[in-house]
Amino acid sequence: MTDAGSIPALALLDAMFANEAVGLVVWDRELRFRRVNERLAAMNGVPLHAHVGRRPSEVLPELGERLEALLGRVLATGEGLHDVELSGETPAAVGVRRHWLAQYFPVRNGGGEIAGVGGLVVEITAERHAKDRADSAMERTAFMDAELQALYAALPVGVAFMSPDLRYQRVNDTLARLNGLPVSAHVGASLEDVVGQYAPMLRAQLERVVSTREPLEMELDVALPHDSGDRRALEATFFPVADRDERLLGIGSVVRDVTARRRLELEQSELLREALFARAAAEAAGVRTDDAREEAERTGAAAERGRARIALLAGAGRRMAESMEWGPTLQAVVRSVVPEIADWASLTVVERSGRLRVHAIAHSDPERERLAWELAERYPEAPDAPSGAGHVIRTGELEVMTDISVDTLRAAARDSDHLRLMENLNPAHVVIAPLTGPQSVLGALTFVLGDSGRRFEDEDLQLIRSLATRATLHIENARLYTERSAIAETLQASLQPRALPEIPGVDLAAHYQPAGDQNTVGGDFYDVFRAGEERWTAVVGDVSGKGAPAAALTALARYTLRVSARTHDDPADNLEVLNSIFHDDTDAGDFCTVLFACVRPGPAGLDVRLANGGHLPPLLLRPDRSITSIDGGRGPIVGAFPDAHYGQAQLTLQPGELLLLYTDGVTEVSTTDLALGERELRSTLAGLVDASAADVVDAVARRAVELQDRAPRDDIALLAIRSRPATVAA
């Protein structure tokens, strides 16, 4: 065995410089390079011999000045500098910002004097980029979570989540108001702390949900914990919440205040009871005299009117519930009362600005309806008016105006046109009902009688109040649905490219169609972007889940690949970067399938390199109508394994050939014939040899939707890449 002390120092130094995996360097006191190893020369992009005898500012123009200042500190103080982070460009990668971690220390001669400075340098560019991407993804996730939190807070029903030991973990404002405690006072509190005397009964029921893992629905008639004089009718649903491994996380609850609906049902029951009692009384009298006969007719008519009112309420409720969208719901409200209750009606809503705006009008005569719209648009009501919709909205009280004379109209008219419109609409009797929501008055519903010669009776006013209560519920639901739809549409749009780029010699088109209603954010995505000089990236993928979690994963996948593709030319390398991010920075059950394509225009067509992370293989359509599945470059699902590796397939798209990338929403169209979607896709594609890329994706998507009775069960994403004949060299 050789003693280390017998090894010449110079030989030992040579061996370290030749074999060390980090950058090594020595400068003299004039800060000129004396020795550099291959590793550092590669980092700098400058040959070994070009370093020797030159200062850092001569070798590395961007970093040299700061580097010389650091080395000067070491010479001046005789103390080393540790964990110094440097960032910038070197000739090794012009235009690319890189990052290094360095240690600098004094080099002393035999007499202990400082003869120069030594350095160890490690490149940390990949780690810094991964951290930046992760931070960016977390910021985007936090933004989307904030949007969802705002939506959660706006729900008109009470919502809570309790731990398995039945302590509150989260509640929204609606439930907190019902309980009479602030949201913060609920967190960590027990049932006894919050609901008092009702706790034993609730605890017994909720412990059953915990033990059986079965949901429970309850109807409650209770006094509010903070106000014993305020009794409410509540409908509550309690359900277990478990993770993917079926471990119980807690109990979710939804509590609806149905007091207004119960009162309405009691009113209807009372009307029916009175009608039946009147009919029984008439029958018992035997109808023996004219007076008895007249009384029977009166009570029979009252009973009939009662039944008619019940039928009218039921019919109006059905019409209001036909749509969840804002505009159709408001129009259904006014249509449901004309002509049965009023000759014409209008619905006024308080805008966010505080201005009053008429959103819906119904009249039995279309021409008169046009006049009513002209009146509303030219002469809007003021919020501070002493009477009318503004007064009703401010006070929340029903307003009744009867026997309105021409003199009254003249006094209210702002000009001659205003008077003309009011006279033509003939408002002889008017009732305005407030639309009172859980937190404020949303607007007012106006009923007008005139042309028919009818008057509003007391029973009509009772009916109008009931209609206004129902209308408020449907309007509030439509508002919430519309807000959720807008959030979902905005979020979905942010996850798609604004526009496809222009690629020389390429006919490019995409199609995206989410499944379900417009409140749902889909999990499929596509992207096409320029990744470098004469190099473009095309991506189609499908993340796990739906809604906001899927949106967060889609954003993570898209933006990770956009950053990675600019520094990694190889498709397989890009999928390995994405796999690492998914495996390290998402939940265990989160994954995605991705087809990554690198496209370069070439003299013979389009050069395409593919890597496939568990996705459906693309289809190649040739001018002779033959279709080939490109099965090369396959690898595992992204995020499933920590050290996954991916292959690569290469092909050249000849002029006229088309490559179709797609998601499983195109092929999974039948639950009985699993091969139907694949057969129909190939059949449709074969008939599109001469079609443009845009026509191809439209036709394929249309056929997939037709096979599912125009109600697709899964999202559809398509990307068509066709090589134009113009790419052939002359």
PEHUNOR-V147662 format. One record per backbone hydrogen bond with DSSP energy under -1.0 kcal/mol. CO is the residue of the C=O (numbers start at 1). NH is the residue of the N-H. E is the energy in kcal/mol with one decimal. If there is no record, write none. Layout:
co->CO nh->NH e->E
co->CO nh->NH e->E
//
This chain:
co->3 nh->6 e->-1.7
co->4 nh->7 e->-1.1
co->8 nh->12 e->-2.2
co->9 nh->13 e->-2.5
co->10 nh->14 e->-2.7
co->11 nh->15 e->-2.5
co->12 nh->16 e->-2.2
co->13 nh->17 e->-2.5
co->14 nh->18 e->-2.0
co->15 nh->19 e->-1.8
co->16 nh->20 e->-2.2
co->23 nh->121 e->-2.4
co->24 nh->37 e->-2.0
co->25 nh->119 e->-2.4
co->26 nh->34 e->-3.2
co->26 nh->35 e->-1.6
co->27 nh->117 e->-1.9
co->28 nh->31 e->-2.1
co->32 nh->28 e->-2.0
co->33 nh->53 e->-2.8
co->35 nh->26 e->-2.3
co->37 nh->41 e->-2.2
co->38 nh->42 e->-2.4
co->39 nh->43 e->-1.8
co->40 nh->44 e->-2.4
co->41 nh->45 e->-1.5
co->41 nh->46 e->-1.6
co->48 nh->51 e->-1.8
co->48 nh->52 e->-1.0
co->51 nh->54 e->-2.2
co->54 nh->33 e->-2.7
co->55 nh->58 e->-1.3
co->55 nh->59 e->-1.4
co->56 nh->60 e->-3.5
co->60 nh->64 e->-3.1
co->63 nh->67 e->-2.3
co->64 nh->68 e->-2.6
co->65 nh->69 e->-1.6
co->66 nh->70 e->-2.0
co->67 nh->71 e->-2.5
co->68 nh->72 e->-2.3
co->69 nh->73 e->-1.5
co->70 nh->74 e->-1.7
co->71 nh->75 e->-2.2
co->72 nh->76 e->-2.3
co->73 nh->77 e->-2.7
co->74 nh->78 e->-2.4
co->81 nh->104 e->-2.7
co->84 nh->102 e->-2.7
co->86 nh->100 e->-2.7
co->88 nh->98 e->-2.9
co->90 nh->93 e->-1.7
co->93 nh->96 e->-1.8
co->98 nh->88 e->-2.1
co->99 nh->124 e->-2.2
co->100 nh->86 e->-2.3
co->101 nh->122 e->-2.5
co->102 nh->84 e->-2.7
co->103 nh->120 e->-2.1
co->104 nh->81 e->-3.0
co->105 nh->118 e->-3.0
co->107 nh->115 e->-3.4
co->107 nh->116 e->-1.4
co->109 nh->112 e->-2.1
co->113 nh->109 e->-2.6
co->116 nh->107 e->-2.6
co->117 nh->27 e->-3.2
co->118 nh->105 e->-2.1
co->119 nh->25 e->-1.7
co->120 nh->103 e->-2.2
co->121 nh->23 e->-2.9
co->122 nh->101 e->-3.0
co->124 nh->128 e->-2.5
co->125 nh->129 e->-2.7
co->126 nh->130 e->-2.5
co->127 nh->131 e->-2.4
co->128 nh->132 e->-2.7
co->129 nh->133 e->-2.8
co->130 nh->134 e->-2.5
co->131 nh->135 e->-2.9
co->132 nh->136 e->-2.6
co->133 nh->137 e->-2.8
co->134 nh->138 e->-2.5
co->135 nh->139 e->-2.2
co->136 nh->140 e->-2.5
co->137 nh->141 e->-2.6
co->138 nh->142 e->-2.6
co->139 nh->143 e->-2.2
co->140 nh->144 e->-2.4
co->141 nh->145 e->-2.4
co->142 nh->146 e->-2.1
co->143 nh->147 e->-1.9
co->144 nh->148 e->-2.2
co->145 nh->149 e->-2.5
co->146 nh->150 e->-2.1
co->147 nh->151 e->-2.0
co->148 nh->152 e->-2.8
co->149 nh->153 e->-2.3
co->150 nh->154 e->-1.1
co->152 nh->155 e->-1.0
co->158 nh->255 e->-3.0
co->159 nh->172 e->-1.7
co->160 nh->253 e->-2.4
co->161 nh->169 e->-3.0
co->161 nh->170 e->-1.7
co->162 nh->251 e->-2.7
co->163 nh->166 e->-2.5
co->167 nh->163 e->-2.6
co->168 nh->188 e->-3.8
co->170 nh->161 e->-2.4
co->172 nh->176 e->-2.1
co->173 nh->177 e->-2.5
co->174 nh->178 e->-1.7
co->175 nh->179 e->-2.3
co->176 nh->180 e->-1.1
co->176 nh->181 e->-1.8
co->183 nh->186 e->-1.4
co->186 nh->189 e->-2.7
co->189 nh->168 e->-2.5
co->190 nh->194 e->-1.2
co->191 nh->195 e->-2.8
co->195 nh->198 e->-1.8
co->196 nh->199 e->-2.1
co->198 nh->202 e->-2.2
co->199 nh->203 e->-3.3
co->200 nh->204 e->-2.0
co->201 nh->205 e->-1.6
co->202 nh->206 e->-2.9
co->203 nh->207 e->-2.5
co->204 nh->208 e->-1.0
co->205 nh->209 e->-1.3
co->206 nh->210 e->-2.2
co->207 nh->211 e->-2.1
co->208 nh->212 e->-2.7
co->209 nh->213 e->-2.0
co->216 nh->238 e->-3.2
co->218 nh->236 e->-2.9
co->220 nh->234 e->-3.0
co->222 nh->232 e->-3.4
co->224 nh->227 e->-1.5
co->227 nh->230 e->-1.9
co->230 nh->224 e->-2.4
co->232 nh->222 e->-2.1
co->233 nh->258 e->-2.2
co->234 nh->220 e->-2.9
co->235 nh->256 e->-3.0
co->236 nh->218 e->-2.9
co->237 nh->254 e->-2.2
co->238 nh->216 e->-3.1
co->239 nh->252 e->-2.9
co->241 nh->249 e->-3.3
co->241 nh->250 e->-1.4
co->243 nh->246 e->-2.0
co->247 nh->243 e->-2.1
co->250 nh->241 e->-2.5
co->251 nh->162 e->-3.1
co->252 nh->239 e->-2.4
co->253 nh->160 e->-2.0
co->254 nh->237 e->-2.3
co->255 nh->158 e->-3.0
co->256 nh->235 e->-2.3
co->258 nh->262 e->-2.7
co->259 nh->263 e->-2.4
co->260 nh->264 e->-2.1
co->261 nh->265 e->-2.4
co->262 nh->266 e->-2.6
co->263 nh->267 e->-2.5
co->264 nh->268 e->-2.5
co->265 nh->269 e->-2.6
co->266 nh->270 e->-2.7
co->267 nh->271 e->-2.5
co->268 nh->272 e->-2.4
co->269 nh->273 e->-2.8
co->270 nh->274 e->-2.7
co->271 nh->275 e->-2.2
co->272 nh->276 e->-2.7
co->273 nh->277 e->-2.7
co->274 nh->278 e->-2.7
co->275 nh->279 e->-2.4
co->276 nh->280 e->-2.7
co->277 nh->281 e->-2.7
co->278 nh->282 e->-2.3
co->279 nh->283 e->-2.4
co->280 nh->284 e->-2.6
co->281 nh->285 e->-1.6
co->283 nh->286 e->-1.1
co->289 nh->293 e->-2.8
co->290 nh->294 e->-2.8
co->291 nh->295 e->-2.6
co->292 nh->296 e->-2.7
co->293 nh->297 e->-2.4
co->294 nh->298 e->-2.5
co->295 nh->299 e->-3.1
co->296 nh->300 e->-3.0
co->297 nh->301 e->-2.5
co->298 nh->302 e->-2.4
co->299 nh->303 e->-2.6
co->300 nh->304 e->-2.6
co->301 nh->305 e->-2.7
co->302 nh->306 e->-2.4
co->303 nh->307 e->-2.6
co->304 nh->308 e->-2.6
co->305 nh->309 e->-2.6
co->306 nh->310 e->-2.2
co->307 nh->311 e->-2.7
co->308 nh->312 e->-2.7
co->309 nh->313 e->-2.7
co->310 nh->314 e->-2.4
co->311 nh->315 e->-2.8
co->312 nh->316 e->-3.0
co->313 nh->317 e->-2.5
co->314 nh->318 e->-2.1
co->315 nh->319 e->-2.3
co->316 nh->320 e->-2.4
co->317 nh->321 e->-1.6
co->325 nh->329 e->-1.9
co->326 nh->330 e->-2.1
co->327 nh->331 e->-2.2
co->328 nh->332 e->-2.2
co->329 nh->333 e->-1.8
co->330 nh->334 e->-1.5
co->331 nh->335 e->-2.2
co->332 nh->336 e->-1.7
co->334 nh->337 e->-1.2
co->337 nh->341 e->-2.2
co->337 nh->342 e->-2.0
co->343 nh->364 e->-1.2
co->344 nh->448 e->-2.2
co->345 nh->362 e->-2.4
co->346 nh->446 e->-2.9
co->347 nh->359 e->-2.4
co->347 nh->360 e->-1.1
co->348 nh->444 e->-2.4
co->349 nh->357 e->-2.2
co->351 nh->354 e->-1.9
co->355 nh->351 e->-3.1
co->357 nh->349 e->-2.8
co->360 nh->347 e->-2.5
co->362 nh->345 e->-2.3
co->365 nh->369 e->-2.2
co->366 nh->370 e->-1.7
co->367 nh->371 e->-1.6
co->368 nh->372 e->-2.2
co->369 nh->373 e->-2.1
co->370 nh->374 e->-2.1
co->371 nh->375 e->-2.4
co->372 nh->376 e->-2.3
co->373 nh->377 e->-2.5
co->374 nh->378 e->-2.4
co->375 nh->379 e->-2.0
co->382 nh->385 e->-1.6
co->388 nh->392 e->-2.1
co->389 nh->393 e->-2.6
co->390 nh->394 e->-2.0
co->391 nh->395 e->-2.3
co->392 nh->396 e->-2.9
co->399 nh->432 e->-2.8
co->401 nh->430 e->-3.3
co->405 nh->409 e->-1.8
co->406 nh->410 e->-2.6
co->407 nh->411 e->-2.2
co->408 nh->412 e->-1.5
co->409 nh->413 e->-1.6
co->415 nh->419 e->-2.1
co->416 nh->420 e->-2.5
co->417 nh->421 e->-2.4
co->418 nh->422 e->-2.1
co->419 nh->423 e->-2.7
co->420 nh->424 e->-2.2
co->421 nh->425 e->-1.5
co->422 nh->426 e->-1.1
co->426 nh->428 e->-1.6
co->428 nh->404 e->-2.8
co->429 nh->449 e->-2.7
co->430 nh->401 e->-3.3
co->431 nh->447 e->-3.2
co->432 nh->399 e->-2.4
co->433 nh->445 e->-2.7
co->435 nh->442 e->-2.9
co->440 nh->437 e->-2.8
co->442 nh->350 e->-2.5
co->443 nh->435 e->-2.5
co->444 nh->348 e->-2.9
co->445 nh->433 e->-2.8
co->446 nh->346 e->-1.8
co->447 nh->431 e->-2.3
co->448 nh->343 e->-2.1
co->448 nh->344 e->-1.6
co->449 nh->428 e->-1.1
co->449 nh->429 e->-2.3
co->450 nh->453 e->-1.1
co->457 nh->461 e->-1.8
co->458 nh->462 e->-1.9
co->459 nh->463 e->-1.9
co->460 nh->464 e->-2.7
co->461 nh->465 e->-2.3
co->462 nh->466 e->-1.8
co->463 nh->467 e->-2.5
co->464 nh->468 e->-2.7
co->465 nh->469 e->-2.0
co->466 nh->470 e->-2.1
co->467 nh->471 e->-3.1
co->468 nh->472 e->-2.4
co->469 nh->473 e->-1.7
co->470 nh->474 e->-2.1
co->471 nh->475 e->-2.7
co->472 nh->476 e->-2.7
co->473 nh->477 e->-2.1
co->474 nh->478 e->-2.3
co->475 nh->479 e->-2.5
co->476 nh->480 e->-2.3
co->477 nh->481 e->-2.6
co->478 nh->482 e->-2.6
co->479 nh->483 e->-2.4
co->480 nh->484 e->-2.5
co->481 nh->485 e->-2.4
co->482 nh->486 e->-2.4
co->483 nh->487 e->-2.2
co->484 nh->488 e->-2.6
co->485 nh->489 e->-2.9
co->486 nh->490 e->-2.4
co->487 nh->491 e->-2.6
co->488 nh->492 e->-2.8
co->489 nh->493 e->-2.5
co->490 nh->494 e->-1.9
co->493 nh->496 e->-1.4
co->503 nh->506 e->-2.0
co->505 nh->724 e->-2.4
co->507 nh->722 e->-2.5
co->509 nh->720 e->-2.8
co->511 nh->718 e->-2.5
co->513 nh->716 e->-2.3
co->517 nh->520 e->-1.8
co->521 nh->547 e->-2.2
co->523 nh->543 e->-2.5
co->525 nh->541 e->-2.6
co->527 nh->539 e->-3.0
co->529 nh->537 e->-3.1
co->532 nh->535 e->-1.7
co->535 nh->531 e->-2.3
co->535 nh->532 e->-1.6
co->536 nh->599 e->-3.0
co->537 nh->529 e->-2.3
co->538 nh->597 e->-2.7
co->539 nh->527 e->-2.3
co->540 nh->595 e->-2.8
co->541 nh->525 e->-2.4
co->542 nh->593 e->-2.3
co->547 nh->551 e->-2.2
co->548 nh->552 e->-2.3
co->549 nh->553 e->-2.0
co->550 nh->554 e->-2.8
co->551 nh->555 e->-2.4
co->552 nh->556 e->-2.2
co->553 nh->557 e->-2.7
co->554 nh->558 e->-2.9
co->555 nh->559 e->-2.4
co->556 nh->560 e->-1.9
co->557 nh->561 e->-2.2
co->558 nh->562 e->-2.1
co->559 nh->563 e->-1.9
co->560 nh->564 e->-2.9
co->561 nh->565 e->-2.7
co->564 nh->567 e->-1.7
co->564 nh->568 e->-2.0
co->570 nh->574 e->-1.6
co->571 nh->575 e->-1.8
co->572 nh->576 e->-1.9
co->573 nh->577 e->-2.0
co->574 nh->578 e->-2.3
co->575 nh->579 e->-2.7
co->576 nh->580 e->-2.1
co->577 nh->581 e->-2.1
co->578 nh->582 e->-2.7
co->579 nh->583 e->-2.7
co->580 nh->584 e->-2.3
co->581 nh->585 e->-2.6
co->582 nh->586 e->-1.1
co->587 nh->590 e->-1.8
co->591 nh->544 e->-2.3
co->592 nh->638 e->-1.8
co->593 nh->542 e->-2.3
co->594 nh->613 e->-3.5
co->595 nh->540 e->-1.7
co->596 nh->611 e->-2.2
co->597 nh->538 e->-2.7
co->598 nh->609 e->-2.1
co->599 nh->536 e->-2.4
co->600 nh->607 e->-3.0
co->603 nh->729 e->-1.5
co->605 nh->602 e->-3.4
co->606 nh->653 e->-3.0
co->607 nh->600 e->-2.5
co->608 nh->651 e->-2.4
co->609 nh->598 e->-2.9
co->610 nh->649 e->-2.4
co->611 nh->596 e->-2.7
co->612 nh->635 e->-1.1
co->613 nh->594 e->-1.3
co->618 nh->630 e->-2.6
co->619 nh->660 e->-2.9
co->620 nh->628 e->-2.2
co->621 nh->658 e->-2.5
co->622 nh->625 e->-2.1
co->626 nh->622 e->-2.4
co->628 nh->620 e->-3.2
co->629 nh->631 e->-1.2
co->633 nh->612 e->-3.2
co->635 nh->614 e->-1.4
co->637 nh->640 e->-1.6
co->638 nh->592 e->-1.9
co->649 nh->610 e->-3.1
co->651 nh->608 e->-3.1
co->653 nh->606 e->-2.0
co->654 nh->657 e->-2.5
co->657 nh->723 e->-2.3
co->658 nh->621 e->-3.3
co->659 nh->721 e->-2.5
co->660 nh->619 e->-2.1
co->661 nh->719 e->-2.6
co->663 nh->666 e->-1.9
co->664 nh->668 e->-2.8
co->667 nh->669 e->-1.9
co->673 nh->676 e->-1.5
co->675 nh->679 e->-2.2
co->676 nh->680 e->-2.7
co->677 nh->681 e->-2.3
co->678 nh->682 e->-2.1
co->679 nh->683 e->-2.4
co->680 nh->684 e->-2.8
co->681 nh->685 e->-2.5
co->682 nh->686 e->-2.2
co->685 nh->688 e->-1.9
co->688 nh->691 e->-1.0
co->692 nh->696 e->-2.1
co->693 nh->697 e->-2.1
co->694 nh->698 e->-2.0
co->695 nh->699 e->-2.5
co->696 nh->700 e->-2.5
co->697 nh->701 e->-2.2
co->698 nh->702 e->-2.5
co->699 nh->703 e->-2.2
co->700 nh->704 e->-2.1
co->701 nh->705 e->-2.1
co->702 nh->706 e->-2.2
co->703 nh->707 e->-2.0
co->705 nh->708 e->-1.2
co->705 nh->710 e->-2.4
co->706 nh->709 e->-1.5
co->708 nh->711 e->-1.5
co->716 nh->513 e->-2.5
co->717 nh->663 e->-1.4
co->718 nh->511 e->-2.0
co->719 nh->661 e->-2.9
co->720 nh->509 e->-1.8
co->721 nh->659 e->-2.9
co->722 nh->507 e->-2.7
co->723 nh->656 e->-3.7
co->724 nh->727 e->-2.0
co->725 nh->728 e->-2.0
//
